[in-house]
Amino acid sequence: DLQTMLHQHNMPITIGVCTMAKKARSAPMEQLLSRLRTFAVDGRREFHVLVFEQEAILNDPVESWPKCDALIAFFSKGFPLDKLQAYVDLQKPFVYNDVSKQRTLLNRHEVYAQLLKLGVPVPTHALLDASRKNDVTEDEDSITINGVTFSRPFVEKPLDAEDHEVTIYWPRSKGGGAAKLCRKNLQDECAQYDLQYACTRAFDGNSYLYEHWLPTADTDVKVYSVGGGDLNHAETRRAPAACGKVVRVAGGREKREVVELSPHELEISRRVFEAFGQTVCGFDLLRSLDGKSYVCDVNGWSSQKTCATFWEATAQLLRSYA
């Protein structure tokens, strides 16, 4: 156990942090790491936190990366996931977020496939794979992808989970056109509406996932989970397509409300952990008006930004896992 390890080695356990610099230096990460640094047994620190330099991550061979006993590591844009896997294979540290399954999280169709294997509800969907022959027909109010028909409104997502240009196509009865979801910008836009945008991108040579539009109360649920069932924090926010604008509160943060998860949703959280092995993980739920909940996105390591008690509990759990 932890005390035995400390006495045997006469030194703290080294927790490595291998992420892009922006993630390693973010305020939520600092909240977590500062708490890990305070833990002590018999007056001796339990953990030494070692943040890998981004330059070394990108340019140095993994043989020269620092050694550690436990590892916090996760993908973001520009991160060399193959090098991280090679490092884990070489040094074999205790890994909080399974590295081999992080690549799966980059493919929206593979994410849904893994969830379905464990009985997790996801929206009805179909894959348009640009590397294969597809049977696609489209008219003004529907599209059929390889035998699966989606009537408007429906959702079109790039297969690459790092591509956030998601589009929702509306029926003519609701004005037609499309809502193009986007990253929040300086004008607080999170969706741009184009009434002239009639045709989908199905014929542009790229791969997409098409989904039935699930009616909700114009909100979605952001879930932050640690260890599957050990800790869950959930918040509702205004769905991006609801009005196209980010709703903010005093201080400039996006307006969110903490909500309780149902027993079924807690089971979903446990199964998301089982599917992907991400000890710290965020995922999105849609609470449909039919009373069912569906997972529409799994993000891997995600940072809850405002709740100090969440990070206190997370630090305690990461301590116990190590």
N, C-alpha and C positions, 0 to 999 in steps of 0.2 A: 504494500500500500504506500501512500504518499510519505508517511512518516518514516517507514523503513527505507525507502529510496533516499530520502534526505540524509538519514544517518549513515547509510552505506556510502554515499558519494560525498558527503560533507559539503554539499553545494546545492543551490536551487535547481529545479527543473527548468530547462531552457525551452521557452515557447517561441518558435519562429513565426514571423508574420511575413508572408511572401505574397504581396499584392502590388499593383501599380501604386505609385507614390500618392496619388490623389485619394485613393481608398485608404491607404495606411495612415494618412494624416487627417482623415475626416474627423469631425467632432464626435460622431457616435463611436468610431473606433477608439478614439482617445478615451472616451468614457469607459469603454470596456477594458482597455489595457491598463489604465490607471488603477482600476479596481484589482486586476490580477496582480499588479505590482505590490499591493498592500498586504496580501495574504502572507501569514507567517506561522511557523510552528516552533515553539520553544524559543521565540525571539529571533529565529532565522527565517529569512525570506523563503517562501515556497517556490516562487517563480522568478526567473530572469527573462524579460521580454526582449527579444532580438528582432528588430525590423530590418529585413533585407533591403539593401539599396536598389533602387530601380535600375540604375546603370548596370549593376552586377547581374540583375535578373535578365536584362535584355542582351548583355554583351559577353558575360563571362561564362565559361563552361560550368556545368553543374557540379563538377568535381571540386571546384573552388568555392562553391556557395557555402555559407556557414552551416555547421552542424547544429541540430536541435533535437530535443526529445519529443516534442509535440509541435504540430504545425497548423497554423491558421493560414489557409491559402485558397484563393478563389479567382475565377476569371473575371476580367473586365476588358474593354476594348484595348487591343494592343498587347495583351498579356500572352506570353509564350506557353500555352498549356502543355505542349509536347515536352518542353524542357522541365516543367514542373513534374510531370509524370516520371521522367527519367531521374530526377532528383529523389523522388519518393521511392522509386525502385532501388536506387543506390543506397540511400541512408536509412530507409524504413522507419521514419518517425511515426508516432501516433498522429493520425490525420483526422481533424475534426470534420471536414467536408470532403467526402470521397472524391478524389481527383478524377478517376477513370470515368465516373458518371457525370462529371461536369460537362464533358463534350456532348452528352445526350441532351443536356439542357439547352444547347444551342440550336437544336432542331425541333421545331414546334410539333411536327408530326410524330417524331420519336417520343417526345414527352407524353403526348396523348396515348400512344401505343402502350407505354409503360404503365400509365395510370389505369387504362382499361384492363390490363392484365390483373390488377389488384382490385378491380371492381369500383374504381373511383369514377363518379359521373363526370363526363366532359360533354361539351356541345356536340351535336351531330355534325360531322365534318367529312370532307373529302380532299384528297391530295391531288394537286396538279403538279406532276413531277416533270420538269423540263428535260430531264435526261432520258425520258421514255416517251413512247407514243401515247397520246391522250385523246379521249373522245370528248370533245367540248362543243356544246351548242349554247347559244345565248340569244335571248330576245329582250324586249324592253323591260320585262318584269321578272325574269328568272334566268338562271344559268344551270346547265347540267354538266357535271364533271364526272366522267367515267361512270355514268349511270345513276348518279345521285343528283336529284334536282333541288335547287335552293330558290325559293321564291323570295323576292324582295320584301322586307329588308333582310340582307345577309351580309356577312363579314368576310373580308378578304385580307389574309395575313401573309406576309412574306414567310417562306419556310425558315429562313434564317432568323432566329429569335433576337439577334442583335439589330435587325432592321425593324424600326418602329413605325414604318409607313403603313399603318393599318388603315383600311378603308371600309366604310359602311355604305352600302348602296340602298337608297330608298326607293319605294314604289312610286309610280306616277300618282297614286291616290293621296300620297303625302308630299307631293311637290316634286318628286323625282330627284335626280342628281345624287350627290355623294357627300359624306363627311369624311375628310381625311384627318385621322388622328395624328398628332405631332407632339414632340417634346415641348414642355412649357417654354414660351418665349417671353421677351420683355413686355409684350402686350398682354400677358397672362392667357394667351390663346393655347388651348390644348386640342382644338379641332378646327379645321377650316372647311366651310361649306361651299360647294360648287354645284349650282343647279344645272350647269351645262355639262357636267361630268357624267355622261350617260353610259359609256361602255366600261367594262372592267379591264384589268390588265392581263387577262387570261391568255392573250395571244402575243405578249411582248417577249417571249422566250425565257422568262424566269419561272421559278417554282413558287407556288402559293398553296396555302391551306384555306379552304372555303368552309364557312360555318353557318349554321342557322343562327339568326338573331334571336336571342333570348330576352323576352320582355321582363324588365325588373322595375323597381320603384325609382328608376333613374339614379341608382347608386350601385357601387360595387364594394366589395369587402377586401381589404388588404390584411392578410394574416402573416404575423411574424411568429415563427415557431422555433423552439429549441428542443432537440431530442425527440421530436414527434409529439409525444404526450406529456413531456415534463413541464413545458411552459408554452402557452399560446397567448398572444396579444392580438386582438382584432380591432380594426377601425373601418368605418364606412366613410366614403367620400362621394362627392357628386361625380357620376359617370362622365367621362370626357365628352361623349357624344350628346349628353343631355342638353347642354347649352353652348358648348364650345369654349367656355371660359373657366378658369380656375377660380373657385370661391375661396377667398382668404379671410382671415381673422386679424385682429389687432396684432401687430408684430410682423405681419407679412406671411405667416405660414398658411399652408393650405388648410381649409376648414375640414376637420375630421371629427368623428364621434366614436368613442370606444364602445364596442358592443360585445355581448357574450356570444360564444359559439354554441350551437346546439350539440347534443350528444352525437348526432350524425356527422356534423362538421368537425368535431373533435376526432372522430374516427377517420375522417378524411385526412386530417393533419397527420395522424399516425401512419397512414398508408403512404402519404407523400414522402415521409421520412424513409419508410421501408423501400419505396421505389428508387430513391435517388441517393440515400445515405448522406444527406446534407444536414449536419447537426444543427447549424444555424441556417434557417431557410425562410424565404418569403414566398408566398403564393397568393393568387387572386381568386376570389370566389364570386360567382354570380348567384344571387338569390332570386330565382325566377318567381314570377307571379303564380306559378302552379304549386309553390310551396317547396320545391326542390332546390338543392344547391349544387352547383357545377364548378369544377376547377377550369379556369380559362387560361391560366399562365402559371408557370413555376420559375422563380427567379434565382434560386440558389441563395447564397449569402446576401441578406438584405438588412439594412440598417433602420431600425426604429429611431426616429430623430429627437423625440421630445420627452420620453418617459424614463426618468432616472431609475425608477423601481424595476423596469424591464431589464436595464443593463446591469443593475445590481444582482438580480436573479440570474441573468445570463452568465455573469462572471462566476457566481457560485456553482452553477451547473458545469461550466467548462472546467472549473477546479475539480469537481468531483469526477468528471470523466477522465481527466488526466491521471 
